[in-house]
């Protein structure tokens, strides 16, 4: 698990802006700030 201040590990997700496109965290390294938010169970019927 990364500690506060450490670089986040690279990962890839499907884009929500373009169909069949994938986005990697490393695509933004050194270009833009990135905020990663995780909401457990946010879109589930629980």
C-alpha positions as CSV (number, residue, x, y, z in Angstrom):
1,X,0.0,0.0,0.0
2,X,1.4,3.4,-0.9
3,X,2.1,5.9,1.9
4,X,1.1,9.5,1.8
5,X,3.4,11.4,-0.6
6,X,4.5,8.3,-2.6
7,X,3.8,8.1,-6.3
8,X,0.6,6.1,-7.1
9,X,1.1,2.9,-9.0
10,X,0.2,3.0,-12.6
11,X,-3.1,1.5,-13.7
12,X,-5.5,1.5,-16.7
13,X,-9.3,2.1,-16.8
14,X,-11.9,2.4,-19.5
15,X,-12.5,6.0,-20.6
16,X,-15.9,7.4,-19.8
17,X,-15.5,10.0,-22.6
18,X,-14.6,7.8,-25.6
19,X,-15.9,4.4,-26.4
20,X,-13.3,1.6,-26.5
21,X,-10.5,3.9,-25.3
22,X,-8.5,3.2,-22.2
23,X,-6.7,5.7,-20.0
24,X,-3.6,5.1,-18.0
25,X,-2.6,7.1,-14.9
26,X,0.9,7.5,-16.4
27,X,-0.6,9.4,-19.4
28,X,-1.0,12.3,-17.0
29,X,2.3,12.1,-15.1
30,X,4.1,15.5,-15.3
31,X,1.2,17.1,-17.3
32,X,-1.9,17.4,-15.0
33,X,-2.9,17.0,-11.4
34,X,-5.0,13.9,-10.9
35,X,-7.5,13.2,-8.0
36,X,-8.4,9.6,-7.4
37,X,-11.6,9.1,-5.5
38,X,-13.0,5.8,-4.4
39,X,-16.6,5.4,-3.2
40,X,-17.3,1.8,-2.0
41,X,-20.8,0.7,-2.8
42,X,-21.6,4.0,-4.4
43,X,-23.3,2.5,-7.5
44,X,-24.6,-0.7,-6.1
45,X,-28.1,-1.6,-4.8
46,X,-26.8,-2.3,-1.3
